[in-house]
């Protein structure tokens, strides 16, 4: 079914889909990504910073090139404000696709959500949990592939992602959206950031080349707002986009506080000024280099998930620091069936699929290639 839906957009110029590639996943490549550790410079003997040395480098690797010169100098975590309204009620869930070192999980917790993140790298899930703790917040993180979100239907109030989905092939992107629609509650929404092929900087730079067709590449892919609309309307009956950043991808309002060097500060200042202008003159959003896309799920919510969500919320209230509370909201990525935590807490068990997913440092690794099979 999804392959036929993907074919609907295959005729759009610069968007090509190789139907079925998403199921032809190389387990060795996936495993390498799950357990890959970020290359880091050795910690200086005299380093006494408040932020762990490895996190300093993770921030530089994920926040944009204007943070590269800030390695080792950050005295506080650069937590931005997440551009979504405060949670409407206690227990509202926000999913961050690609949680990285955890900045958006903290930002969501600051707006009273219970934040849940996924990342394909175990290292980032571990870091995100530590950053939440350092900031006095609670949240959850799971190792997962964005093309197969391992959550029950209709449980999230907001699905968020920032500078992540753009690094995937169209097949993985569309499969991700199909799961986003599935896991959103009724009248809940996704708010996702993407680069705009028509952006001032993009069109004469990286977006001038065709998108990389290698399914396993993490290169950024670029589409126009009109092309994004064709993709989103496969899964949602509404589509709206908004300016995020002009003259750069991923530049946030507070970045100037942390960036080093005249060039970086000048680019950030110019970008923020043009982005502010775009708020006053909406047509400017058409040439923004980075945009937010919002779609709302309209339909009947899956009542079968109601009890699971209640169980999760009860466990969260009792012990909000236990990452394994999240098992209440998980499903098997292979069968889509129910899962449970093993008695010793070292595996997440799918009895229907006869698969056991490993738990490392209290973080479930919900990747099909990492599961072991067992007999009943």
C-alpha positions in Angstrom: 0.0 0.0 0.0 2.7 2.5 1.0 4.7 1.7 -2.1 1.8 2.7 -4.2 1.4 5.9 -2.3 5.0 6.7 -2.8 4.6 6.2 -6.5 2.1 9.1 -6.5 5.0 11.6 -6.0 7.6 9.8 -8.1 6.8 12.0 -11.1 7.8 15.2 -9.2 11.0 16.6 -10.6 14.0 15.9 -8.3 12.0 13.4 -6.3 12.7 9.8 -7.2 11.6 6.7 -5.2 13.0 3.3 -5.4 10.0 1.3 -4.2 10.8 -1.4 -1.6 14.3 -0.2 -0.7 13.3 0.6 2.8 12.8 -3.1 3.5 16.2 -4.1 2.1 18.1 -2.8 5.1 21.7 -3.9 5.5 21.8 -5.1 9.2 25.6 -4.5 9.4 25.2 -0.9 8.4 22.4 -0.5 11.0 24.4 -2.2 13.7 27.4 0.1 13.0 25.2 3.1 13.4 23.5 1.9 16.6 26.9 1.3 18.4 29.0 3.9 16.6 30.7 6.3 18.9 31.4 9.9 17.9 35.0 10.6 17.0 36.3 12.9 19.8 39.4 14.8 20.5 41.2 13.6 23.7 40.0 15.5 26.7 42.7 18.0 27.9 44.2 17.3 31.2 43.3 20.6 32.5 39.6 20.5 31.4 37.3 21.5 34.3 34.1 22.5 32.3 30.7 22.0 33.7 29.6 20.2 30.5 31.2 16.8 30.0 33.9 16.9 27.3 32.2 14.4 25.0 29.0 16.3 25.2 30.8 19.5 24.2 31.8 17.7 21.0 28.4 16.2 20.4 26.9 19.7 20.6 29.4 20.9 18.0 28.6 17.9 15.8 24.9 18.4 15.8 24.1 22.1 16.4 25.6 23.4 13.2 29.0 24.6 11.9 28.8 27.8 13.9 29.3 25.7 17.1 32.5 24.0 15.9 34.7 26.7 17.4 32.9 26.5 20.7 34.1 23.0 21.6 35.4 23.1 25.2 34.2 26.6 25.8 30.5 26.1 26.6 29.7 26.8 30.2 26.0 25.9 29.9 23.9 23.7 27.8 22.6 25.6 24.8 18.9 24.7 25.3 16.6 26.6 22.8 12.9 27.3 23.2 11.0 24.7 21.2 8.5 26.6 19.0 5.3 24.7 20.1 2.7 25.8 22.6 2.9 24.6 26.2 1.3 21.2 26.9 -2.4 21.5 27.4 -2.6 19.0 30.2 -0.4 17.0 32.5 1.0 13.9 30.8 0.9 15.2 27.2 3.5 13.4 25.2 6.0 14.9 22.7 8.1 12.7 20.5 11.5 14.0 19.2 12.7 12.1 16.2 16.5 12.1 16.4 17.0 13.4 19.9 20.8 13.8 19.6 22.4 15.0 22.8 18.9 15.9 24.2 18.4 19.7 23.7 14.8 19.3 22.4 13.9 16.8 25.1 14.8 19.4 27.8 13.1 22.2 25.8 9.9 20.1 25.6 10.0 19.3 29.3 10.4 23.0 30.0 7.0 23.4 28.3 5.5 20.7 30.5 5.5 17.8 28.1 6.6 14.4 28.9 9.4 14.1 26.3 10.2 10.9 24.5 13.1 10.7 22.0 14.4 8.2 19.5 17.8 8.1 18.0 19.5 5.4 15.9 22.7 5.9 18.0 22.8 4.4 21.5 25.4 6.9 22.5 23.1 9.8 21.8 20.3 8.2 23.7 22.6 7.8 26.7 23.8 11.4 26.5 20.2 12.7 26.2 19.3 10.9 29.4 22.2 12.4 31.2 21.5 15.9 29.9 17.9 15.6 31.1 19.1 14.6 34.5 21.7 17.4 34.6 18.9 19.9 33.8 16.6 18.5 36.5 14.1 17.1 34.0 12.6 13.7 33.2 12.1 12.1 29.9 12.7 9.0 27.8 14.9 7.8 25.0 14.8 4.7 22.8 17.1 3.4 20.0 15.0 3.2 16.9 15.1 3.7 13.1 12.8 6.6 12.1 11.3 4.6 9.2 9.8 2.2 11.8 8.7 4.1 14.9 8.2 1.4 17.5 5.3 3.0 19.4 1.6 2.2 19.8 -1.1 4.0 17.8 -2.5 7.4 18.7 -0.4 8.2 21.8 1.5 11.4 21.0 0.2 14.9 21.3 3.1 16.4 19.3 5.7 14.8 17.0 8.7 17.0 16.5 12.0 16.7 14.6 14.7 19.2 13.8 17.4 18.7 11.1 17.1 14.9 11.1 14.6 13.5 8.6 16.3 15.6 5.8 19.2 13.2 6.1 17.2 10.3 4.8 16.3 8.8 1.4 12.7 9.5 0.2 11.6 6.0 1.0 12.7 6.3 4.6 11.2 9.8 4.8 7.8 8.7 3.6 7.7 5.6 5.8 8.6 7.8 8.7 5.6 10.1 7.9 3.3 7.0 7.7 4.3 6.2 11.3 4.0 9.8 12.4 0.4 9.8 11.3 -0.2 6.5 13.0 1.2 7.4 16.4 -0.4 10.9 16.7 -3.5 11.1 18.8 -6.7 12.6 17.3 -6.3 16.3 16.5 -2.6 16.1 17.5 0.0 17.4 15.1 3.5 17.1 13.8 5.9 20.1 13.6 9.0 19.1 11.6 11.9 21.2 10.3 13.3 20.7 6.8 15.6 22.6 4.3 13.9 24.4 1.4 15.4 23.8 -2.1 14.2 27.3 -3.0 16.1 29.0 -0.1 18.4 31.9 -0.9 21.5 30.0 0.2 20.4 26.5 -0.7 19.5 27.0 -4.3 22.9 28.4 -5.3 24.8 26.0 -3.0 24.1 22.4 -1.9 20.6 22.2 -3.3 21.9 22.9 -6.8 22.9 19.2 -7.1 20.4 16.3 -7.4 19.5 14.5 -4.2 21.7 11.6 -3.3 19.9 8.3 -4.4 22.0 6.1 -2.0 19.5 4.7 0.5 22.1 4.4 3.3 23.6 7.9 2.8 23.1 10.5 5.5 23.4 13.4 3.0 20.9 16.2 3.2 18.1 16.0 0.7 16.3 19.1 -0.6 12.7 19.6 -1.7 10.6 22.6 -2.5 7.6 23.5 -0.4 5.3 22.3 -3.2 7.1 18.9 -3.3 6.9 18.6 0.5 3.1 19.3 0.2 2.7 16.4 -2.2 4.5 14.1 0.2 2.6 15.2 3.3 -0.8 15.0 1.7 -0.3 11.3 1.1 -0.8 11.0 4.9 -2.5 14.1 6.1 -5.4 16.1 4.7 -3.8 19.4 5.6 -0.4 21.0 5.2 1.1 24.4 6.3 4.7 25.6 6.3 6.4 28.5 8.1 9.7 30.2 8.0 12.4 29.0 10.3 15.7 30.3 9.0 16.9 32.5 6.2 20.6 32.3 5.1 21.2 29.0 6.8 19.8 25.7 8.0 19.1 25.2 11.7 20.1 28.6 13.0 18.2 29.4 16.1 17.4 32.7 17.9 19.9 32.1 20.8 22.8 30.8 18.8 24.6 34.1 18.7 25.2 33.8 22.5 27.4 30.6 22.0 29.0 31.0 18.6 32.7 32.1 18.3 34.2 34.2 15.6 33.1 37.3 13.6 32.0 35.3 10.6 29.7 33.0 12.5 28.2 35.8 14.6 27.7 37.9 11.4 25.9 35.1 9.6 23.7 34.4 12.7 22.8 38.1 13.1 21.9 38.4 9.4 19.9 35.2 9.4 17.9 36.2 12.5 17.2 39.6 11.1 15.9 38.2 7.8 13.9 35.6 9.7 12.3 38.3 11.8 11.4 40.1 8.6 9.8 37.0 7.2 7.4 37.0 10.2 6.3 40.5 9.2 6.2 39.7 5.4 4.9 36.1 5.1 5.8 35.7 1.4 9.5 35.8 2.3 9.0 32.2 3.8 9.1 30.9 0.2 12.8 31.7 0.0 13.7 30.7 3.5 16.5 28.1 3.7 14.8 26.2 6.5 11.1 25.8 7.1 8.8 24.2 9.6 6.0 22.0 8.3 2.8 21.4 10.4 0.1 18.8 9.7 -2.7 17.9 12.0 -4.1 14.4 12.3 -7.9 14.3 11.9 -9.6 11.0 12.5 -10.7 8.5 15.2 -8.0 7.8 17.7 -7.1 4.2 18.5 -8.8 3.4 21.8 -6.7 0.2 22.2 -3.8 2.4 23.3 -5.7 4.1 26.1 -5.0 1.5 28.8 -1.3 1.4 27.8 -1.0 5.1 28.1 -2.7 5.0 31.5 -0.2 2.4 32.6 2.7 4.5 31.4 1.4 7.6 33.1 1.0 5.7 36.4 4.6 4.4 36.2 5.9 7.8 35.2 4.3 9.4 38.3 5.7 6.8 40.6 9.3 6.9 39.2 9.8 9.4 36.4 13.5 8.7 36.2 13.1 5.1 35.1 13.6 5.0 31.3 12.0 1.6 31.1 8.6 3.0 31.9 8.5 3.6 28.1 8.0 -0.1 27.5 4.3 0.5 28.2 4.1 2.6 25.0 6.3 0.4 22.7 5.3 -2.2 20.1 7.3 -4.7 18.2 8.8 -3.1 15.0 8.6 -6.4 13.2 5.0 -7.6 14.0 3.5 -4.4 15.4 2.4 -6.5 18.4 2.5 -6.0 22.1 5.8 -6.1 24.0 6.8 -6.6 27.6 9.9 -6.1 29.8 11.7 -9.3 30.7 11.8 -10.2 34.4 15.4 -9.1 34.7 14.9 -5.9 32.7 17.5 -6.8 30.1 15.2 -7.4 27.1 12.0 -6.2 25.6 10.0 -9.3 24.6 7.6 -9.7 21.7 5.9 -13.1 22.4 3.9 -13.0 19.1 7.0 -12.4 17.0 9.2 -14.5 19.3 11.8 -11.8 19.4 13.7 -10.2 22.2 15.2 -6.8 21.9 18.2 -5.9 24.0 18.2 -3.2 26.7 21.5 -1.4 27.2 21.9 1.0 30.1 18.1 1.0 30.6 17.6 2.0 27.0 15.6 -0.4 24.7 17.1 -1.0 21.3 14.0 -1.5 19.2 15.9 -2.4 15.9 14.8 -5.6 14.1 18.4 -6.6 13.3 19.4 -6.4 16.9 16.7 -8.7 18.2 17.3 -12.4 19.0 14.7 -15.0 18.2 13.5 -17.6 20.8 11.2 -20.5 21.0 8.2 -20.8 23.3 
